[in-house]
């Protein structure tokens, strides 16, 4: 038997013993303790969130791109001049 098969058999036996204990103790199932840390995806509460309206893509004009490029070049030149001093 593989280790995985043995672990599965043990888990099955544990589940059966817990059911028997529940029946013998009066039918009240024990509450599961909360684990520390972030819950797994399957355990997380799934709340369907309303999707926000998709924003339109904003395109930059050629003139705007040119202005930005000139400003960046000017900034680089200023930084280079400051580094030389």
PyMOL Python script that loads the backbone (N, CA, C, O; Angstrom):
from pymol import cmd

cmd.read_pdbstr("""\
ATOM      1  N   UNK A   1       0.844  -1.188   0.000  1.00  0.00           N
ATOM      2  CA  UNK A   1       0.000   0.000   0.000  1.00  0.00           C
ATOM      3  C   UNK A   1       0.884   1.245   0.000  1.00  0.00           C
ATOM      4  O   UNK A   1       1.935   1.289   0.639  1.00  0.00           O
ATOM      5  N   UNK A   2       0.435   2.226  -0.718  1.00  0.00           N
ATOM      6  CA  UNK A   2       1.169   3.484  -0.757  1.00  0.00           C
ATOM      7  C   UNK A   2       0.815   4.316   0.478  1.00  0.00           C
ATOM      8  O   UNK A   2      -0.207   4.091   1.126  1.00  0.00           O
ATOM      9  N   UNK A   3       1.663   5.258   0.779  1.00  0.00           N
ATOM     10  CA  UNK A   3       1.454   6.122   1.937  1.00  0.00           C
ATOM     11  C   UNK A   3       0.142   6.888   1.793  1.00  0.00           C
ATOM     12  O   UNK A   3      -0.565   7.115   2.775  1.00  0.00           O
ATOM     13  N   UNK A   4      -0.174   7.280   0.568  1.00  0.00           N
ATOM     14  CA  UNK A   4      -1.400   8.037   0.329  1.00  0.00           C
ATOM     15  C   UNK A   4      -2.619   7.184   0.671  1.00  0.00           C
ATOM     16  O   UNK A   4      -3.584   7.683   1.250  1.00  0.00           O
ATOM     17  N   UNK A   5      -2.579   5.911   0.319  1.00  0.00           N
ATOM     18  CA  UNK A   5      -3.697   5.009   0.618  1.00  0.00           C
ATOM     19  C   UNK A   5      -3.853   4.814   2.118  1.00  0.00           C
ATOM     20  O   UNK A   5      -4.970   4.791   2.634  1.00  0.00           O
ATOM     21  N   UNK A   6      -2.733   4.675   2.815  1.00  0.00           N
ATOM     22  CA  UNK A   6      -2.783   4.496   4.270  1.00  0.00           C
ATOM     23  C   UNK A   6      -3.375   5.728   4.940  1.00  0.00           C
ATOM     24  O   UNK A   6      -4.215   5.615   5.833  1.00  0.00           O
ATOM     25  N   UNK A   7      -2.927   6.919   4.499  1.00  0.00           N
ATOM     26  CA  UNK A   7      -3.463   8.161   5.077  1.00  0.00           C
ATOM     27  C   UNK A   7      -4.956   8.305   4.799  1.00  0.00           C
ATOM     28  O   UNK A   7      -5.705   8.767   5.659  1.00  0.00           O
ATOM     29  N   UNK A   8      -5.390   7.915   3.607  1.00  0.00           N
ATOM     30  CA  UNK A   8      -6.816   7.993   3.276  1.00  0.00           C
ATOM     31  C   UNK A   8      -7.623   7.055   4.159  1.00  0.00           C
ATOM     32  O   UNK A   8      -8.713   7.410   4.608  1.00  0.00           O
ATOM     33  N   UNK A   9      -7.096   5.858   4.412  1.00  0.00           N
ATOM     34  CA  UNK A   9      -7.796   4.900   5.270  1.00  0.00           C
ATOM     35  C   UNK A   9      -7.892   5.424   6.696  1.00  0.00           C
ATOM     36  O   UNK A   9      -8.931   5.299   7.345  1.00  0.00           O
ATOM     37  N   UNK A  10      -6.795   6.013   7.181  1.00  0.00           N
ATOM     38  CA  UNK A  10      -6.804   6.578   8.545  1.00  0.00           C
ATOM     39  C   UNK A  10      -7.816   7.713   8.642  1.00  0.00           C
ATOM     40  O   UNK A  10      -8.557   7.798   9.621  1.00  0.00           O
ATOM     41  N   UNK A  11      -7.857   8.586   7.639  1.00  0.00           N
ATOM     42  CA  UNK A  11      -8.823   9.689   7.646  1.00  0.00           C
ATOM     43  C   UNK A  11     -10.248   9.167   7.658  1.00  0.00           C
ATOM     44  O   UNK A  11     -11.115   9.729   8.327  1.00  0.00           O
ATOM     45  N   UNK A  12     -10.493   8.092   6.917  1.00  0.00           N
ATOM     46  CA  UNK A  12     -11.835   7.512   6.874  1.00  0.00           C
ATOM     47  C   UNK A  12     -12.212   6.953   8.245  1.00  0.00           C
ATOM     48  O   UNK A  12     -13.336   7.144   8.710  1.00  0.00           O
ATOM     49  N   UNK A  13     -11.275   6.266   8.884  1.00  0.00           N
ATOM     50  CA  UNK A  13     -11.542   5.720  10.212  1.00  0.00           C
ATOM     51  C   UNK A  13     -11.796   6.830  11.221  1.00  0.00           C
ATOM     52  O   UNK A  13     -12.678   6.707  12.072  1.00  0.00           O
ATOM     53  N   UNK A  14     -11.036   7.907  11.134  1.00  0.00           N
ATOM     54  CA  UNK A  14     -11.241   9.040  12.041  1.00  0.00           C
ATOM     55  C   UNK A  14     -12.633   9.618  11.863  1.00  0.00           C
ATOM     56  O   UNK A  14     -13.310   9.927  12.844  1.00  0.00           O
ATOM     57  N   UNK A  15     -13.064   9.766  10.620  1.00  0.00           N
ATOM     58  CA  UNK A  15     -14.400  10.305  10.343  1.00  0.00           C
ATOM     59  C   UNK A  15     -15.474   9.403  10.931  1.00  0.00           C
ATOM     60  O   UNK A  15     -16.449   9.887  11.506  1.00  0.00           O
ATOM     61  N   UNK A  16     -15.301   8.089  10.789  1.00  0.00           N
ATOM     62  CA  UNK A  16     -16.279   7.148  11.336  1.00  0.00           C
ATOM     63  C   UNK A  16     -16.314   7.217  12.860  1.00  0.00           C
ATOM     64  O   UNK A  16     -17.389   7.178  13.459  1.00  0.00           O
ATOM     65  N   UNK A  17     -15.152   7.319  13.484  1.00  0.00           N
ATOM     66  CA  UNK A  17     -15.101   7.401  14.941  1.00  0.00           C
ATOM     67  C   UNK A  17     -15.733   8.702  15.443  1.00  0.00           C
ATOM     68  O   UNK A  17     -16.406   8.708  16.474  1.00  0.00           O
ATOM     69  N   UNK A  18     -15.516   9.804  14.716  1.00  0.00           N
ATOM     70  CA  UNK A  18     -16.134  11.063  15.116  1.00  0.00           C
ATOM     71  C   UNK A  18     -17.655  10.988  15.003  1.00  0.00           C
ATOM     72  O   UNK A  18     -18.367  11.537  15.844  1.00  0.00           O
ATOM     73  N   UNK A  19     -18.153  10.315  13.975  1.00  0.00           N
ATOM     74  CA  UNK A  19     -19.601  10.152  13.838  1.00  0.00           C
ATOM     75  C   UNK A  19     -20.147   9.313  14.989  1.00  0.00           C
ATOM     76  O   UNK A  19     -21.195   9.634  15.550  1.00  0.00           O
ATOM     77  N   UNK A  20     -19.445   8.247  15.342  1.00  0.00           N
ATOM     78  CA  UNK A  20     -19.895   7.400  16.448  1.00  0.00           C
ATOM     79  C   UNK A  20     -19.887   8.190  17.752  1.00  0.00           C
ATOM     80  O   UNK A  20     -20.815   8.064  18.551  1.00  0.00           O
ATOM     81  N   UNK A  21     -18.862   8.999  17.981  1.00  0.00           N
ATOM     82  CA  UNK A  21     -18.790   9.813  19.191  1.00  0.00           C
ATOM     83  C   UNK A  21     -19.939  10.813  19.247  1.00  0.00           C
ATOM     84  O   UNK A  21     -20.518  11.056  20.306  1.00  0.00           O
ATOM     85  N   UNK A  22     -20.259  11.389  18.085  1.00  0.00           N
ATOM     86  CA  UNK A  22     -21.354  12.353  18.027  1.00  0.00           C
ATOM     87  C   UNK A  22     -22.673  11.690  18.408  1.00  0.00           C
ATOM     88  O   UNK A  22     -23.464  12.241  19.173  1.00  0.00           O
ATOM     89  N   UNK A  23     -22.894  10.507  17.865  1.00  0.00           N
ATOM     90  CA  UNK A  23     -24.126   9.784  18.183  1.00  0.00           C
ATOM     91  C   UNK A  23     -24.183   9.427  19.663  1.00  0.00           C
ATOM     92  O   UNK A  23     -25.242   9.549  20.279  1.00  0.00           O
ATOM     93  N   UNK A  24     -23.082   8.995  20.241  1.00  0.00           N
ATOM     94  CA  UNK A  24     -23.065   8.594  21.635  1.00  0.00           C
ATOM     95  C   UNK A  24     -23.171   9.777  22.593  1.00  0.00           C
ATOM     96  O   UNK A  24     -23.687   9.630  23.701  1.00  0.00           O
ATOM     97  N   UNK A  25     -22.692  10.936  22.183  1.00  0.00           N
ATOM     98  CA  UNK A  25     -22.702  12.088  23.076  1.00  0.00           C
ATOM     99  C   UNK A  25     -24.012  12.859  23.042  1.00  0.00           C
ATOM    100  O   UNK A  25     -24.138  13.872  23.730  1.00  0.00           O
ATOM    101  N   UNK A  26     -24.969  12.423  22.282  1.00  0.00           N
ATOM    102  CA  UNK A  26     -26.269  13.072  22.292  1.00  0.00           C
ATOM    103  C   UNK A  26     -26.611  13.744  20.982  1.00  0.00           C
ATOM    104  O   UNK A  26     -27.592  14.487  20.925  1.00  0.00           O
ATOM    105  N   UNK A  27     -25.876  13.528  19.962  1.00  0.00           N
ATOM    106  CA  UNK A  27     -26.218  14.047  18.653  1.00  0.00           C
ATOM    107  C   UNK A  27     -25.731  15.448  18.370  1.00  0.00           C
ATOM    108  O   UNK A  27     -26.012  15.989  17.300  1.00  0.00           O
ATOM    109  N   UNK A  28     -25.003  16.058  19.305  1.00  0.00           N
ATOM    110  CA  UNK A  28     -24.486  17.402  19.082  1.00  0.00           C
ATOM    111  C   UNK A  28     -23.095  17.278  18.460  1.00  0.00           C
ATOM    112  O   UNK A  28     -22.171  16.742  19.072  1.00  0.00           O
ATOM    113  N   UNK A  29     -22.968  17.782  17.240  1.00  0.00           N
ATOM    114  CA  UNK A  29     -21.686  17.684  16.549  1.00  0.00           C
ATOM    115  C   UNK A  29     -20.713  18.706  17.128  1.00  0.00           C
ATOM    116  O   UNK A  29     -21.096  19.847  17.382  1.00  0.00           O
ATOM    117  N   UNK A  30     -19.461  18.310  17.337  1.00  0.00           N
ATOM    118  CA  UNK A  30     -18.481  19.270  17.855  1.00  0.00           C
ATOM    119  C   UNK A  30     -18.167  20.325  16.798  1.00  0.00           C
ATOM    120  O   UNK A  30     -18.092  20.032  15.605  1.00  0.00           O
ATOM    121  N   UNK A  31     -17.987  21.546  17.263  1.00  0.00           N
ATOM    122  CA  UNK A  31     -17.674  22.619  16.325  1.00  0.00           C
ATOM    123  C   UNK A  31     -16.199  22.564  15.980  1.00  0.00           C
ATOM    124  O   UNK A  31     -15.361  22.304  16.843  1.00  0.00           O
ATOM    125  N   UNK A  32     -15.891  22.805  14.746  1.00  0.00           N
ATOM    126  CA  UNK A  32     -14.502  22.783  14.294  1.00  0.00           C
ATOM    127  C   UNK A  32     -13.790  24.041  14.767  1.00  0.00           C
ATOM    128  O   UNK A  32     -14.342  25.140  14.709  1.00  0.00           O
ATOM    129  N   UNK A  33     -12.559  23.869  15.237  1.00  0.00           N
ATOM    130  CA  UNK A  33     -11.782  25.021  15.674  1.00  0.00           C
ATOM    131  C   UNK A  33     -11.285  25.767  14.457  1.00  0.00           C
ATOM    132  O   UNK A  33     -10.939  25.159  13.444  1.00  0.00           O
ATOM    133  N   UNK A  34     -11.249  27.082  14.554  1.00  0.00           N
ATOM    134  CA  UNK A  34     -10.738  27.897  13.459  1.00  0.00           C
ATOM    135  C   UNK A  34      -9.230  27.846  13.484  1.00  0.00           C
ATOM    136  O   UNK A  34      -8.604  27.975  14.536  1.00  0.00           O
ATOM    137  N   UNK A  35      -8.660  27.657  12.323  1.00  0.00           N
ATOM    138  CA  UNK A  35      -7.211  27.602  12.207  1.00  0.00           C
ATOM    139  C   UNK A  35      -6.646  29.007  12.127  1.00  0.00           C
ATOM    140  O   UNK A  35      -7.327  29.936  11.693  1.00  0.00           O
ATOM    141  N   UNK A  36      -5.408  29.160  12.544  1.00  0.00           N
ATOM    142  CA  UNK A  36      -4.723  30.431  12.506  1.00  0.00           C
ATOM    143  C   UNK A  36      -4.239  30.690  11.090  1.00  0.00           C
ATOM    144  O   UNK A  36      -3.768  29.772  10.418  1.00  0.00           O
ATOM    145  N   UNK A  37      -4.346  31.911  10.636  1.00  0.00           N
ATOM    146  CA  UNK A  37      -3.832  32.277   9.320  1.00  0.00           C
ATOM    147  C   UNK A  37      -4.924  32.526   8.309  1.00  0.00           C
ATOM    148  O   UNK A  37      -6.115  32.484   8.615  1.00  0.00           O
ATOM    149  N   UNK A  38      -4.488  32.781   7.113  1.00  0.00           N
ATOM    150  CA  UNK A  38      -5.413  33.087   6.026  1.00  0.00           C
ATOM    151  C   UNK A  38      -6.113  31.820   5.561  1.00  0.00           C
ATOM    152  O   UNK A  38      -5.453  30.803   5.349  1.00  0.00           O
ATOM    153  N   UNK A  39      -7.439  31.853   5.395  1.00  0.00           N
ATOM    154  CA  UNK A  39      -8.147  30.647   4.978  1.00  0.00           C
ATOM    155  C   UNK A  39      -7.842  30.292   3.531  1.00  0.00           C
ATOM    156  O   UNK A  39      -7.494  31.151   2.720  1.00  0.00           O
ATOM    157  N   UNK A  40      -7.980  29.014   3.227  1.00  0.00           N
ATOM    158  CA  UNK A  40      -7.777  28.560   1.860  1.00  0.00           C
ATOM    159  C   UNK A  40      -8.921  29.075   1.003  1.00  0.00           C
ATOM    160  O   UNK A  40      -9.953  29.498   1.524  1.00  0.00           O
ATOM    161  N   UNK A  41      -8.739  29.039  -0.308  1.00  0.00           N
ATOM    162  CA  UNK A  41      -9.771  29.548  -1.210  1.00  0.00           C
ATOM    163  C   UNK A  41     -11.094  28.814  -1.020  1.00  0.00           C
ATOM    164  O   UNK A  41     -12.155  29.436  -1.067  1.00  0.00           O
ATOM    165  N   UNK A  42     -11.046  27.496  -0.805  1.00  0.00           N
ATOM    166  CA  UNK A  42     -12.270  26.724  -0.652  1.00  0.00           C
ATOM    167  C   UNK A  42     -12.999  27.070   0.643  1.00  0.00           C
ATOM    168  O   UNK A  42     -14.221  26.945   0.719  1.00  0.00           O
ATOM    169  N   UNK A  43     -12.250  27.506   1.667  1.00  0.00           N
ATOM    170  CA  UNK A  43     -12.855  27.848   2.949  1.00  0.00           C
ATOM    171  C   UNK A  43     -13.343  29.291   3.010  1.00  0.00           C
ATOM    172  O   UNK A  43     -14.190  29.635   3.834  1.00  0.00           O
ATOM    173  N   UNK A  44     -12.812  30.117   2.146  1.00  0.00           N
ATOM    174  CA  UNK A  44     -13.156  31.537   2.171  1.00  0.00           C
ATOM    175  C   UNK A  44     -14.619  31.729   1.791  1.00  0.00           C
ATOM    176  O   UNK A  44     -15.170  30.987   0.977  1.00  0.00           O
ATOM    177  N   UNK A  45     -15.223  32.720   2.387  1.00  0.00           N
ATOM    178  CA  UNK A  45     -16.621  33.026   2.085  1.00  0.00           C
ATOM    179  C   UNK A  45     -16.680  33.702   0.728  1.00  0.00           C
ATOM    180  O   UNK A  45     -16.037  34.724   0.491  1.00  0.00           O
ATOM    181  N   UNK A  46     -17.455  33.116  -0.142  1.00  0.00           N
ATOM    182  CA  UNK A  46     -17.560  33.655  -1.502  1.00  0.00           C
ATOM    183  C   UNK A  46     -18.701  34.665  -1.553  1.00  0.00           C
ATOM    184  O   UNK A  46     -19.874  34.298  -1.482  1.00  0.00           O
ATOM    185  N   UNK A  47     -18.346  35.927  -1.676  1.00  0.00           N
ATOM    186  CA  UNK A  47     -19.340  36.981  -1.799  1.00  0.00           C
ATOM    187  C   UNK A  47     -19.197  37.577  -3.193  1.00  0.00           C
ATOM    188  O   UNK A  47     -18.190  38.218  -3.496  1.00  0.00           O
ATOM    189  N   UNK A  48     -20.192  37.371  -4.034  1.00  0.00           N
ATOM    190  CA  UNK A  48     -20.069  37.920  -5.379  1.00  0.00           C
ATOM    191  C   UNK A  48     -20.114  39.442  -5.339  1.00  0.00           C
ATOM    192  O   UNK A  48     -21.119  40.036  -4.951  1.00  0.00           O
ATOM    193  N   UNK A  49     -19.038  40.048  -5.735  1.00  0.00           N
ATOM    194  CA  UNK A  49     -18.950  41.501  -5.722  1.00  0.00           C
ATOM    195  C   UNK A  49     -19.448  42.056  -7.052  1.00  0.00           C
ATOM    196  O   UNK A  49     -19.236  41.463  -8.110  1.00  0.00           O
ATOM    197  N   UNK A  50     -20.101  43.184  -6.977  1.00  0.00           N
ATOM    198  CA  UNK A  50     -20.571  43.829  -8.193  1.00  0.00           C
ATOM    199  C   UNK A  50     -19.371  44.394  -8.929  1.00  0.00           C
ATOM    200  O   UNK A  50     -18.556  45.113  -8.350  1.00  0.00           O
ATOM    201  N   UNK A  51     -19.267  44.068 -10.199  1.00  0.00           N
ATOM    202  CA  UNK A  51     -18.134  44.544 -10.980  1.00  0.00           C
ATOM    203  C   UNK A  51     -18.352  46.008 -11.349  1.00  0.00           C
ATOM    204  O   UNK A  51     -19.427  46.382 -11.818  1.00  0.00           O
ATOM    205  N   UNK A  52     -17.332  46.832 -11.137  1.00  0.00           N
ATOM    206  CA  UNK A  52     -17.477  48.239 -11.509  1.00  0.00           C
ATOM    207  C   UNK A  52     -17.521  48.366 -13.032  1.00  0.00           C
ATOM    208  O   UNK A  52     -17.006  47.521 -13.765  1.00  0.00           O
ATOM    209  N   UNK A  53     -18.140  49.431 -13.473  1.00  0.00           N
ATOM    210  CA  UNK A  53     -18.226  49.673 -14.909  1.00  0.00           C
ATOM    211  C   UNK A  53     -16.815  49.841 -15.459  1.00  0.00           C
ATOM    212  O   UNK A  53     -15.983  50.520 -14.860  1.00  0.00           O
ATOM    213  N   UNK A  54     -16.559  49.227 -16.585  1.00  0.00           N
ATOM    214  CA  UNK A  54     -15.231  49.281 -17.175  1.00  0.00           C
ATOM    215  C   UNK A  54     -14.978  50.678 -17.714  1.00  0.00           C
ATOM    216  O   UNK A  54     -15.783  51.233 -18.461  1.00  0.00           O
ATOM    217  N   UNK A  55     -13.828  51.240 -17.313  1.00  0.00           N
ATOM    218  CA  UNK A  55     -13.493  52.585 -17.761  1.00  0.00           C
ATOM    219  C   UNK A  55     -12.986  52.538 -19.194  1.00  0.00           C
ATOM    220  O   UNK A  55     -12.365  51.564 -19.620  1.00  0.00           O
ATOM    221  N   UNK A  56     -13.262  53.599 -19.920  1.00  0.00           N
ATOM    222  CA  UNK A  56     -12.780  53.686 -21.285  1.00  0.00           C
ATOM    223  C   UNK A  56     -11.281  53.895 -21.279  1.00  0.00           C
ATOM    224  O   UNK A  56     -10.748  54.597 -20.420  1.00  0.00           O
ATOM    225  N   UNK A  57     -10.597  53.284 -22.239  1.00  0.00           N
ATOM    226  CA  UNK A  57      -9.157  53.438 -22.351  1.00  0.00           C
ATOM    227  C   UNK A  57      -8.865  54.837 -22.867  1.00  0.00           C
ATOM    228  O   UNK A  57      -9.460  55.299 -23.840  1.00  0.00           O
ATOM    229  N   UNK A  58      -7.930  55.500 -22.188  1.00  0.00           N
ATOM    230  CA  UNK A  58      -7.589  56.866 -22.580  1.00  0.00           C
ATOM    231  C   UNK A  58      -6.350  56.822 -23.461  1.00  0.00           C
ATOM    232  O   UNK A  58      -5.302  56.326 -23.047  1.00  0.00           O
ATOM    233  N   UNK A  59      -6.475  57.335 -24.661  1.00  0.00           N
ATOM    234  CA  UNK A  59      -5.356  57.359 -25.603  1.00  0.00           C
ATOM    235  C   UNK A  59      -4.678  58.711 -25.566  1.00  0.00           C
ATOM    236  O   UNK A  59      -5.323  59.753 -25.445  1.00  0.00           O
ATOM    237  N   UNK A  60      -3.359  58.669 -25.672  1.00  0.00           N
ATOM    238  CA  UNK A  60      -2.567  59.886 -25.650  1.00  0.00           C
ATOM    239  C   UNK A  60      -2.318  60.319 -27.087  1.00  0.00           C
ATOM    240  O   UNK A  60      -1.955  59.510 -27.941  1.00  0.00           O
ATOM    241  N   UNK A  61      -2.513  61.582 -27.334  1.00  0.00           N
ATOM    242  CA  UNK A  61      -2.299  62.088 -28.693  1.00  0.00           C
ATOM    243  C   UNK A  61      -0.806  62.183 -28.980  1.00  0.00           C
ATOM    244  O   UNK A  61       0.020  62.155 -28.068  1.00  0.00           O
ATOM    245  N   UNK A  62      -0.478  62.296 -30.252  1.00  0.00           N
ATOM    246  CA  UNK A  62       0.931  62.409 -30.654  1.00  0.00           C
ATOM    247  C   UNK A  62       1.545  63.674 -30.055  1.00  0.00           C
ATOM    248  O   UNK A  62       2.700  63.668 -29.630  1.00  0.00           O
ATOM    249  N   UNK A  63       0.771  64.751 -30.022  1.00  0.00           N
ATOM    250  CA  UNK A  63       1.250  66.015 -29.442  1.00  0.00           C
ATOM    251  C   UNK A  63       1.551  65.852 -27.958  1.00  0.00           C
ATOM    252  O   UNK A  63       2.558  66.359 -27.463  1.00  0.00           O
ATOM    253  N   UNK A  64       0.679  65.145 -27.253  1.00  0.00           N
ATOM    254  CA  UNK A  64       0.879  64.915 -25.829  1.00  0.00           C
ATOM    255  C   UNK A  64       2.116  64.076 -25.567  1.00  0.00           C
ATOM    256  O   UNK A  64       2.886  64.363 -24.651  1.00  0.00           O
ATOM    257  N   UNK A  65       2.312  63.017 -26.389  1.00  0.00           N
ATOM    258  CA  UNK A  65       3.510  62.187 -26.261  1.00  0.00           C
ATOM    259  C   UNK A  65       4.780  63.006 -26.474  1.00  0.00           C
ATOM    260  O   UNK A  65       5.772  62.828 -25.768  1.00  0.00           O
ATOM    261  N   UNK A  66       4.734  63.914 -27.467  1.00  0.00           N
ATOM    262  CA  UNK A  66       5.891  64.746 -27.786  1.00  0.00           C
ATOM    263  C   UNK A  66       6.212  65.679 -26.615  1.00  0.00           C
ATOM    264  O   UNK A  66       7.381  65.851 -26.267  1.00  0.00           O
ATOM    265  N   UNK A  67       5.184  66.284 -26.003  1.00  0.00           N
ATOM    266  CA  UNK A  67       5.405  67.175 -24.868  1.00  0.00           C
ATOM    267  C   UNK A  67       6.026  66.423 -23.692  1.00  0.00           C
ATOM    268  O   UNK A  67       6.927  66.931 -23.024  1.00  0.00           O
ATOM    269  N   UNK A  68       5.536  65.209 -23.450  1.00  0.00           N
ATOM    270  CA  UNK A  68       6.067  64.410 -22.345  1.00  0.00           C
ATOM    271  C   UNK A  68       7.520  64.044 -22.617  1.00  0.00           C
ATOM    272  O   UNK A  68       8.358  64.129 -21.720  1.00  0.00           O
ATOM    273  N   UNK A  69       7.828  63.633 -23.860  1.00  0.00           N
ATOM    274  CA  UNK A  69       9.201  63.266 -24.212  1.00  0.00           C
ATOM    275  C   UNK A  69      10.146  64.451 -24.033  1.00  0.00           C
ATOM    276  O   UNK A  69      11.261  64.285 -23.538  1.00  0.00           O
ATOM    277  N   UNK A  70       9.712  65.630 -24.429  1.00  0.00           N
ATOM    278  CA  UNK A  70      10.550  66.822 -24.270  1.00  0.00           C
ATOM    279  C   UNK A  70      10.774  67.148 -22.799  1.00  0.00           C
ATOM    280  O   UNK A  70      11.875  67.530 -22.401  1.00  0.00           O
ATOM    281  N   UNK A  71       9.744  66.997 -22.006  1.00  0.00           N
ATOM    282  CA  UNK A  71       9.874  67.277 -20.574  1.00  0.00           C
ATOM    283  C   UNK A  71      10.831  66.293 -19.910  1.00  0.00           C
ATOM    284  O   UNK A  71      11.615  66.675 -19.040  1.00  0.00           O
ATOM    285  N   UNK A  72      10.767  65.027 -20.318  1.00  0.00           N
ATOM    286  CA  UNK A  72      11.653  64.012 -19.742  1.00  0.00           C
ATOM    287  C   UNK A  72      13.099  64.305 -20.133  1.00  0.00           C
ATOM    288  O   UNK A  72      14.001  64.222 -19.300  1.00  0.00           O
ATOM    289  N   UNK A  73      13.315  64.648 -21.406  1.00  0.00           N
ATOM    290  CA  UNK A  73      14.673  64.972 -21.855  1.00  0.00           C
ATOM    291  C   UNK A  73      15.224  66.178 -21.099  1.00  0.00           C
ATOM    292  O   UNK A  73      16.402  66.210 -20.746  1.00  0.00           O
ATOM    293  N   UNK A  74      14.369  67.170 -20.853  1.00  0.00           N
ATOM    294  CA  UNK A  74      14.783  68.360 -20.110  1.00  0.00           C
ATOM    295  C   UNK A  74      15.151  67.976 -18.672  1.00  0.00           C
ATOM    296  O   UNK A  74      16.131  68.481 -18.126  1.00  0.00           O
ATOM    297  N   UNK A  75      14.374  67.095 -18.071  1.00  0.00           N
ATOM    298  CA  UNK A  75      14.644  66.652 -16.706  1.00  0.00           C
ATOM    299  C   UNK A  75      15.962  65.885 -16.642  1.00  0.00           C
ATOM    300  O   UNK A  75      16.764  66.094 -15.732  1.00  0.00           O
ATOM    301  N   UNK A  76      16.182  64.992 -17.614  1.00  0.00           N
ATOM    302  CA  UNK A  76      17.431  64.230 -17.645  1.00  0.00           C
ATOM    303  C   UNK A  76      18.637  65.158 -17.801  1.00  0.00           C
ATOM    304  O   UNK A  76      19.674  64.958 -17.168  1.00  0.00           O
ATOM    305  N   UNK A  77      18.486  66.170 -18.649  1.00  0.00           N
ATOM    306  CA  UNK A  77      19.581  67.118 -18.852  1.00  0.00           C
ATOM    307  C   UNK A  77      19.871  67.878 -17.548  1.00  0.00           C
ATOM    308  O   UNK A  77      21.034  68.108 -17.214  1.00  0.00           O
ATOM    309  N   UNK A  78      18.840  68.260 -16.825  1.00  0.00           N
ATOM    310  CA  UNK A  78      19.023  68.956 -15.558  1.00  0.00           C
ATOM    311  C   UNK A  78      19.717  68.053 -14.531  1.00  0.00           C
ATOM    312  O   UNK A  78      20.591  68.510 -13.794  1.00  0.00           O
ATOM    313  N   UNK A  79      19.331  66.775 -14.484  1.00  0.00           N
ATOM    314  CA  UNK A  79      19.954  65.848 -13.555  1.00  0.00           C
ATOM    315  C   UNK A  79      21.427  65.622 -13.907  1.00  0.00           C
ATOM    316  O   UNK A  79      22.291  65.568 -13.032  1.00  0.00           O
ATOM    317  N   UNK A  80      21.687  65.494 -15.207  1.00  0.00           N
ATOM    318  CA  UNK A  80      23.065  65.288 -15.664  1.00  0.00           C
ATOM    319  C   UNK A  80      23.929  66.517 -15.342  1.00  0.00           C
ATOM    320  O   UNK A  80      25.081  66.377 -14.933  1.00  0.00           O
ATOM    321  N   UNK A  81      23.377  67.699 -15.525  1.00  0.00           N
ATOM    322  CA  UNK A  81      24.116  68.927 -15.218  1.00  0.00           C
ATOM    323  C   UNK A  81      24.375  69.034 -13.727  1.00  0.00           C
ATOM    324  O   UNK A  81      25.442  69.490 -13.318  1.00  0.00           O
ATOM    325  N   UNK A  82      23.419  68.623 -12.911  1.00  0.00           N
ATOM    326  CA  UNK A  82      23.593  68.679 -11.463  1.00  0.00           C
ATOM    327  C   UNK A  82      24.635  67.666 -10.998  1.00  0.00           C
ATOM    328  O   UNK A  82      25.338  67.915 -10.019  1.00  0.00           O
ATOM    329  N   UNK A  83      24.744  66.534 -11.679  1.00  0.00           N
ATOM    330  CA  UNK A  83      25.705  65.501 -11.308  1.00  0.00           C
ATOM    331  C   UNK A  83      27.126  65.926 -11.679  1.00  0.00           C
ATOM    332  O   UNK A  83      28.080  65.536 -11.006  1.00  0.00           O
ATOM    333  N   UNK A  84      27.276  66.716 -12.734  1.00  0.00           N
ATOM    334  CA  UNK A  84      28.586  67.175 -13.176  1.00  0.00           C
ATOM    335  C   UNK A  84      29.165  68.190 -12.212  1.00  0.00           C
ATOM    336  O   UNK A  84      30.377  68.210 -11.998  1.00  0.00           O
ATOM    337  N   UNK A  85      28.329  69.033 -11.624  1.00  0.00           N
ATOM    338  CA  UNK A  85      28.785  70.111 -10.718  1.00  0.00           C
ATOM    339  C   UNK A  85      29.396  69.564  -9.467  1.00  0.00           C
ATOM    340  O   UNK A  85      29.827  70.330  -8.605  1.00  0.00           O
TER     341      UNK A  85
END
""", "prot")
cmd.dss("prot")
cmd.show_as("cartoon", "prot")
cmd.util.cbc("prot")
cmd.orient("prot")
